[in-house]
C-alpha cells in the first residue's frame, strides 16, 4: 500500500505562484503513475495533471495548460505541482493520487488511481 502526504497549499494573490508537494511512502514510488485533482466548494472533483512512471509524459486539463507543471523525483519519492499565474478560479482543495501501472483507465479519470492524499487547500484572492 502507498501513503501520500501533501504540503505546500496556502493563500496567494492572483498572479502568484505555489508549489505543491506530495511525499509517498510504502512500495516503490516508481511503480506508480501520479496525478493531481482538485475540488472547489459546490463543484465535482476534476482532473488537473498526470505524469507517467518515468516522468517522460505529462497531461493537463486545458484550463491549466501553460500555467501548471507536474513533475516527480523518484529518488525523493515525491511528486510536485508547480502552479504559476494563479487565478481565483484555481481555488480548491488539491489532491494527489497514485495509480498502479497495470491499469488502463483514462488518465483523467479518478478510477485510474488507487491511493489518494488527504488534500491541501489552495486559495487565490483577487
N, C-alpha and C positions, 0 to 999 in steps of 0.2 A: 504494500500500500504506500501511497505518496501523500505527504502532508505539505500544504502550501501556506506560507505566511507572507502576507503583503505588507508593504510600508510605502511611504512617500506621498500619501494623499495630504490634502490641506486646502486652504483658501488662497486663491490667487486672483489678481485682476485680469480682466480681459486683455489679451495680447501677451500675457506672460507665459511661463513655462513651468512644468512639473515633470519629474521623473519618478515613475512608479517602479517598485521592485517587488519581486515575488521569489522568495527563497524556498527551495524544495528539500525535503528530507525523505529518506526511505530508499527505495530501489533506484537504480542508476538513472540519473536525470536525462541522459542522452537517449534513453529508450522511449521518450515521450515527445509528442508534438505539444506545443503550448499555444494558448490563446488568451485573449483579453475580451471580456464582455463588460457591459455597463447597464445600469438600470436607474432611470430617473423616477422621481415620485409620480405615480399615476401612469407610468409607461411600462411596457413589456421590456424584458431583458433583451438587449440587442448585441449582436456581434460587433467587435471593434477591430481586432487584429489577430493574425495567426502566423506562427513560424514553424517551419519543419524541424525535424530532429537534428539536422546538421546546421540549421541556420541559413541555408542557402536559398530558401524560398519563403517569401512573406506575402501576405494578403491583407487587405484593409477594406473596411466599409468605405463607400465613396465619400461620405461626409468628413472623413479624417485624412484622406489621401493628401500627401504633401505637407501635412502638419504633424502627424504622429509617426513614430518609428518603433517597431518592435525588434528586440534583439535578445540574444541569450549568451550566457557564458557557462558552458557545461562544466568547466573546471570549478567554478564557484557555485554551480547548481542554482543559478539564478536567471530569471527572465525579467526583462525591463520593458517599460513602455515610456518612451520619451515623448512628451506632449508639448508642442510649441504652438504659438499663435492661438492660445486657448480662447474659446468663445463661451458666453453664458450657457448656450445650449449643450455644452460639454459637461455641465454639472450633472453628476450621477454618482452612484456607488459603483466602483470598478472592481471586477472580479478577475483573477487569473485562474486558468484551468489547464489541466494536463490530460492528454489522451494517449492511450496505448497505440503503438504503431500499426497493429493489425487491423484496426477499424477502417471502414470505407465510407463512413458517413461524411456528408459535406463539411468542409472546414468551418463554415459559417453557422452551423447548427450546434446547439448545445449538446445534442446527442453524440457528437464526435468526442466529447470529453468525459473523463471518468472521475476526476478529482477536482475539487474547487477550493479556492481560498475563502477566507472569511469576508472579504470585501474591504475596500478603503474608500472613504468619502473624498470626492473632488468637488470643490465649489468654486465657480468662476463668477466673479462680480463684474458688473458692467460699469 
